[in-house]
Amino acid sequence: MKLRGARILIEELIRQGVDTVFGYPGGAVLNIYDELYQCRDRIHHVLTAHEQGAAHAADGFARASGKVGVVIATSGPGATNLVTGIANAYLDSVPLVAITGNVATEALGRDSFQEVDIVSITQPVVKHNFMVKEVSELEQTIKEAFLIANSGRKGPVLIDIPKDVQVNECEYGVAVLPRMPEKAELPYDEEVAVKLLNEAKKPFIYAGGGIVSAGGEDYLRELAEKLNAPVAVSMMGRTVFPDSHPLSLGLVGMHGSYQAAKVQSECDLMIAVGVRFSDRATGNLSRYTKNCKVIHVDIDKAELGKNLTPDCSVQANVKKWMKSILPKIKERKNPEWWKEIDSYQVVKNPKKDAFHPKNILDTVRKYTKDETVVATDVGQHQMWTAQYYRFEKPRTFLTSGGLGTMGYGLGAAIGACLAKDKAETLLITSDGSFSMNCHELCTAVNEGLPITIVLLNNQVLGMVRQWQTAFFGERYSATVLDRGTDFVKLIEAYGGKGFSIHKISELEKALEERKNIAGPVLLDCHIDKDEKVLPMIPPGKSVEEIIL
């Protein structure tokens, strides 16, 4: 069966199980969009306000569903507008296929209208990218792109398709499903790992996003329960272990709990699974593991020994490794270790009726389900969410962990909401981050998405201001926003509903009203500009210098 390149693309997307794509049309992808129109009963295209929003939506769709997200953009500025979203997916290991159009092959390299070398531009932030110059290569390329994006350490892949390749015809259905070459895992001494696990008196599990990607949550629970070991999570691993579990210590790292930080510093064995030991997680590396041995398990061999040298390095699928090691370790109780752990617990709650971020998030949590997907932007609100919001199910926390992308949240919430068949979705954001991509409100309204936006509005760039307070002598350079933006009027201009909120009773009333409102709702929560994210381990310091 002969088909044009643009139709081959759409047919192969459908064959790959894609039912939703995000994007924005333009001259270099008109043929693709014509085929999308003709196949609109089989594949849903979501028109966003900006290509960056489309990339974040595809990212959120992938994180919430576990599938590959797909985004489409035209050449030139359309393609370059995807770069932040692609980089965001790369640093958080999110499977994404970005499809860009380009000028015809004969016009490449001639500075044609809206021509840009997007393959070279994205090279550092993709697992792989392709420039398809022959229509006969297109089907095979798409198959390979999906396989690469969703195998091993997952990540984004870009396919650049010139206009003539979209128009030209060739036989479809002849490409062979490729097989990824088997990558030999680094050999490791299993006896050493088992010995470390069985001899540890004070074991501690540091769990990361790699477990979410591998679907290894159940084996993590089994491992923790067999060792009776406390579990603390990285930002990317925030939903991998239920907060209600008695072994859970929640978030660890720069803004993790004091208890988790102390346990991490006092354990005699750290079992680090699916984490990369970023600077925000470790602080002072020379003091980070001074009291313990380390087993580091990760699918990407490049992460082993990159930031710290473990006593036992294991390159493996973390789910398979936990399954294989479980029968070989002894069950234990560790009563003395738990007595020590309990002594580190420091809880300081705000007054019950104070309009404090913890009370706001606790109140919101009463109105959501365990399955509700929560997206955030980046800043203080992101850390408060990771600290205070109670997570019970995997893939329910979407945040920009590696790149730290302000403006990520609304797009991600849109993608997640569509991935979950328009189930209730929560966006927790702030006035600084939300202002960056708030135009995607039109997408949320147009798609009729039940997204509740909790906007912690302090009229400043809160996290930067917090650093200026602590480390820059309270010199608030360019961090006082005070723009006077009326976010309630803003969402209503787009067709949604907004509430201006100053106290917990008003928040509860708005959340009750929200039950009867279709489409997006914004809760503009006015908080004090000097609320801090605490605890905080200063950069390059250790738990001994923690600010409580």
TORDO-871713 format. One record per residue (C-alpha): residue in one letter; x, y, z. Coordinates in steps of 0.1 Angstrom, whole numbers, padded with zeros to 4 digits, always signed. Each point is the difference from the previous one (the first is absolute). Last residue first. Example, Ala and Ser with C-alpha at 12.3 -4.5 7.8 and 13.67 -1.06 7.14 Angstrom:
REM TORDO-871713
S+0137-0011+0071A-0014-0034+0007
***
This chain:
REM TORDO-871713
L+0153+0245+0608I+0032+0010-0020I+0022-0031-0004E+0037+0006+0007E+0007-0035+0015V-0021-0015-0028S+0027+0009-0025K+0011+0030-0019G+0007+0006-0037P-0032+0019-0005P-0017+0008+0033I-0021-0028+0015M-0035+0013+0003P-0028-0010+0023L-0019+0020-0009V-0015+0018-0030K-0006+0035+0012E-0030+0023+0003D+0012+0035-0005K-0024+0011-0028D-0030-0009+0022I-0028-0019-0018H-0029+0010-0023C-0016-0032-0014D-0014+0005-0035L-0021-0031-0005L-0004-0005-0037V-0026-0023-0015P+0002-0019-0033G-0030-0017-0016A-0033-0009+0015I-0011+0016+0033N-0022-0018+0026K+0028-0016+0020R+0019+0034-0001E-0026+0015+0023E+0012-0022+0029L+0036+0008-0008A-0009+0037+0000K-0016-0003+0035E+0030-0019+0014L+0023+0027-0014E-0021+0028+0015S+0002-0018+0034I+0037-0004-0004K+0007+0038-0004H+0008+0025-0027I-0015-0014-0032S-0009+0016-0033F-0020-0024-0020G+0001-0007-0038K-0022-0017-0027G+0010-0008-0035G-0009+0017-0034Y+0034+0015-0010A-0009+0034+0014E-0012-0018+0031I+0034-0014+0005L+0016+0035-0002K-0027+0017+0022V+0008-0024+0028F+0037+0004-0006D-0002+0038+0006T+0036+0010-0008G+0011+0028+0023R+0036-0003-0011D+0015-0002+0035L+0029-0020-0015V+0027+0005+0027T+0029-0023-0012A+0020+0024-0022S+0027+0006+0026Y-0012-0006+0036R+0031+0008+0019E-0008-0017+0033G+0037-0005+0008F+0007-0024-0029F+0001-0035+0016A-0031-0006+0021T-0023+0028-0011Q+0012-0001-0037W-0005-0038+0001Q-0036+0004+0013R-0006+0027-0027V+0012-0025-0027M-0025-0025+0014G-0029+0024+0003L+0002+0019-0033V-0024+0026+0015Q-0037+0009+0001N-0008-0027+0025N-0026-0019-0019L-0002-0037+0006L-0022-0009-0030V-0020-0032+0005I-0012-0008-0035T-0028-0026-0002I-0001-0017-0034P-0032-0015-0012L+0008+0002-0037G-0026+0014-0025E+0024-0003-0029N-0005+0036-0010V+0003+0011+0036A+0033-0019+0006T+0014+0013-0033C-0010+0036+0007L+0016-0003+0034E+0032-0007-0019H+0005+0037+0000C+0012-0004+0036N+0034-0010-0014M+0025+0023+0019S-0025+0016+0023F-0005-0033+0018S+0036-0002+0011G+0002+0034+0017D-0036+0000+0014S+0004-0034+0015T-0010-0036-0009I-0019-0031+0012L-0019-0016-0029L-0025-0027+0009T-0018-0024-0024E-0035-0014+0002A-0004-0027-0027K-0001+0011-0036D+0007-0035-0014K+0032-0004+0021A+0024+0008-0028L-0021+0031-0008C+0004+0013+0036A+0037-0009-0001G+0006+0020-0031I-0019+0031+0013A+0018-0003+0033A+0034-0001-0017G-0009+0031-0021L-0010+0018+0032G+0030-0010+0020Y+0031+0006-0022G+0000+0038+0002M+0031+0002+0022T+0022-0029-0012G+0023-0014+0027L+0022-0020-0025G+0004-0031+0021G-0032-0002+0021S-0027+0015-0021T-0031-0013+0017L-0028-0025-0004F-0012-0018+0031T-0027-0027-0005R+0021-0026-0018P+0000-0024+0029K-0028+0000+0026E-0001+0012+0036F+0012+0036+0001R-0008+0023+0029Y+0008+0036-0008Y+0023+0016+0026Q+0037-0003-0010A-0002-0005-0038T-0028+0026-0002W+0020+0025+0021M+0030-0006-0022Q-0020+0007-0032H-0017+0031+0016Q+0035+0014+0008G+0011-0002-0036V-0008-0019-0031D-0034-0008-0016T-0021-0028+0014A-0022-0028-0012V-0021-0022+0022V-0018-0031-0014T-0030-0011+0021E+0001-0037+0007D+0002+0004+0038K-0031+0021-0003T-0004+0037+0005Y-0022+0023+0022K+0018-0007+0033R+0033+0006-0018V-0010+0036-0006T-0003+0006+0037D+0034-0015+0007L+0015+0020-0028I-0014+0033+0014N+0010-0009+0036K+0036-0008-0012P+0001+0032-0021H-0009+0022+0030F-0033+0018+0003A+0001-0005+0038D-0032-0018+0014K+0018-0029+0015K+0031+0018+0011P+0031-0011-0020N+0015-0034+0006K+0034-0008+0014V+0009-0036-0001V+0035-0013+0008Q+0005-0038-0001Y+0036-0009+0006S-0007-0021+0031D-0022-0022-0021I+0029-0010-0021E+0022-0010+0030K-0027-0022+0014W-0004-0014-0035W+0037-0009-0002E-0002-0017+0034P-0030-0021-0011N+0016-0012-0033K-0028-0024-0009R+0015-0025-0024E-0007-0022-0030K+0031-0014-0017I+0009+0007-0036K+0004-0025-0028P-0037-0004-0010L-0003+0038-0006I+0031+0005-0022S-0016-0012-0033K-0032+0020+0004M+0020+0031+0010W+0022-0004-0030K-0028-0005-0025K-0018+0032+0012V+0032+0020-0001N+0009-0010-0036A+0037-0005+0005Q+0034+0016+0004V+0010-0009+0036S+0028+0019+0017C+0011-0012+0034D+0022+0021+0023P-0013+0031-0017T+0022+0028-0014L-0019+0033-0001N-0011+0023-0027K+0006-0020-0032G+0009-0033+0017L-0030-0017-0015E-0021+0025-0019A+0016-0008-0034K-0010-0036+0005D-0036+0009-0005I-0024-0026+0014D+0008+0010+0035V+0009-0018+0033H+0024+0016+0025I+0009-0019+0031V+0017+0024+0024K+0020-0006+0033C-0006+0024+0028N+0013+0026+0024K+0018+0024-0023T-0027-0002-0027Y-0009+0036-0004R+0030+0016+0017S+0023+0002-0030L-0030+0005-0022N-0012+0032+0017G-0036+0004-0011T-0013-0034-0012A-0035+0004-0014R+0002+0035-0014D+0034-0009-0016S-0015-0029-0018F+0006-0036+0012R-0014-0018-0031V-0028-0021+0015G-0016-0033-0012V+0008-0019+0032A+0024+0012+0026I+0004-0025+0028M+0018+0019+0027L+0017-0021+0026D+0013+0011+0034C-0026+0026+0005E+0008+0033+0019S+0000+0026-0028Q-0031-0014-0018V-0018-0003+0033K+0008+0036+0008A-0012+0013-0034A-0032-0021+0002Q-0008+0013+0035Y+0008+0036-0009S-0026-0003-0028G+0010+0007-0036H+0008+0035-0014M+0037-0006-0010G-0005-0037-0003V-0025-0026+0013L-0037-0001-0005G-0023-0024+0019L+0012-0021+0030S-0021-0030-0009L+0004-0032+0020P-0035+0002+0016H-0016+0002-0035S-0025+0029-0002D+0023+0020-0022P-0001-0027-0027F+0033-0008-0017V+0008+0008-0036T-0020+0033+0000R+0029+0024+0007G+0026-0019-0020M+0008+0030-0022M+0005+0022+0030S+0021-0026+0017V-0016-0024+0025A+0006-0012+0035V-0006-0036+0011P+0007-0013+0035A+0012-0037+0001N-0019-0029+0015L+0023-0021-0023K-0028-0022-0011E-0025+0029+0001A+0023+0023-0021L+0007-0027-0026E-0037-0009-0003R-0010+0037-0004L+0026+0005-0026Y-0012-0031-0018D-0035+0014-0002E+0012+0034-0013G+0021-0015-0028G-0018+0015-0030A+0033+0006-0018S-0006+0037-0006V-0013+0004+0036I+0031-0019+0014G+0023+0023-0021G-0017+0030+0017G+0019-0006+0032A+0002-0020+0032Y+0026+0005+0028I-0004-0031+0022F+0017+0000+0034P+0016-0029+0019K+0012+0005+0036K+0014-0034+0012A+0012-0010-0035E+0015-0035-0001N-0027-0016-0023L-0001+0029-0025L+0038+0003-0002K+0004-0037-0004V-0026-0002-0027A+0016+0028-0020V+0035-0015+0004E-0014-0034-0011E-0016+0016-0031D+0035+0011-0012Y-0008+0021-0030P+0003-0004-0037L-0010+0031-0020E-0031-0007-0020A+0005-0010-0036K-0022+0020-0022E-0023-0022-0021P-0004+0018-0033M-0034+0016-0003R-0022-0020-0023P-0016+0017-0031L-0035-0008-0012V+0005-0006-0037A-0011+0026-0025V-0024-0012-0027G-0032+0014+0012Y-0001+0031-0022E+0013+0001-0036C+0012+0034-0012E-0013+0034-0008N+0015+0035+0002V-0019+0028+0017Q+0013-0002+0036V+0035-0007-0013D-0003+0031-0022K-0008+0021+0031P+0031-0010+0020I-0006-0024+0030D+0020+0006+0032I-0004-0029+0025L+0010+0007+0036V+0004-0025+0028P-0006+0007+0037G+0009-0022+0030K-0002-0034+0017R+0030-0016+0016G-0003-0034-0016S-0028+0000-0025N-0029+0024-0007A+0016+0027-0020I+0022-0024-0020L-0029-0022-0010F-0022+0029-0009A+0027+0015-0022E+0008-0033-0016K-0036-0005-0012I-0001+0035-0013T+0032-0004-0019Q-0011-0033-0016E-0031+0017-0013L+0019+0031-0013E+0029-0016-0019S-0019-0005-0033V-0010+0037+0002E+0037+0009-0004K+0017+0029+0018V-0011-0008+0036M+0021+0020+0025F+0001-0021+0032N+0007+0006+0036H+0013-0020+0029K-0001-0001+0038V-0008+0037-0001V+0014+0031+0018P+0035+0005-0014Q-0011-0005-0037T-0029+0024+0002I+0016+0029-0019S+0017-0023-0025V-0032-0018-0010I-0019+0033+0001D+0021+0014-0029V-0023+0030-0006E-0020+0010-0031Q-0029+0024+0005F+0005+0015-0034S+0030-0015-0017D+0035+0006+0013R+0014-0022-0028G+0011-0030+0021L-0031-0020-0009A-0018+0012-0031E+0003-0032-0020T-0012-0020+0030A-0033+0019+0002V-0003+0023+0030N-0005-0016+0034G-0027-0016+0020T+0004-0010+0036I-0010-0032+0019A+0009-0003+0037V-0002-0035+0014L+0000-0001+0038P+0009-0026+0027V+0009+0020+0032S+0034-0004+0015D-0002+0031+0023L+0030+0018-0016Y-0012-0010-0035A-0036+0010+0005N+0010+0035+0011A+0024+0003-0029I-0028-0009-0024G-0023+0026+0016T+0026+0027-0001V+0008-0009-0037L-0036+0000-0012N-0001+0038-0008T+0030-0007-0023A-0021-0022-0023G-0029+0025-0003P+0026+0028-0005G+0015-0017-0030S-0020-0030-0012T-0035-0010+0011A-0009-0018+0031I-0014-0034+0011V+0001-0015+0035V-0004-0037+0010G+0002-0015+0035V+0011-0036+0003K-0021-0020+0025G+0004-0003+0038S-0034+0018+0003A+0007+0028+0025R+0036+0006-0010A-0007-0003-0038F-0030+0024+0000G+0020+0024+0021D+0028+0000-0025A-0024+0004-0029A-0015+0029+0018H+0034+0015+0007A+0008-0002-0038A-0033+0016-0009G+0005+0028+0025Q+0034+0007-0016E-0017+0000-0034H-0024+0028+0010A-0037+0004+0004T-0007-0037-0002L-0020-0019-0026V-0007-0035+0012H-0002-0026-0028H-0021-0031+0006I+0008-0030-0021R-0025-0025-0015D-0030+0022-0009R+0023+0028-0009C+0016-0020-0028Q-0008+0024-0028Y+0008+0030+0022L+0033-0016+0011E+0008-0006-0037D-0004+0037-0007Y+0021+0008+0030I+0028-0021-0013N-0002+0016-0034L+0000+0035+0016V+0031-0009+0020A+0026+0025-0015G-0025+0028-0003G-0011-0001+0036P-0022-0019+0025Y+0003-0002+0038G+0003-0032+0020F-0012-0027+0023V-0008-0036-0009T-0026-0024+0014D-0008-0035-0011V+0035-0015-0004G+0001-0038+0001Q+0030-0004-0022R-0023-0010-0029I-0017+0034+0004L+0033+0018-0002E+0008-0022-0030E-0031+0010-0018I+0006+0037+0007L+0036-0001-0012I-0009-0021-0031R-0026+0026-0008A+0025+0028+0000G+0024-0021-0021R-0025-0006-0027L-0014-0035-0003K+0004-0030-0022M-0015-0033+0011
***
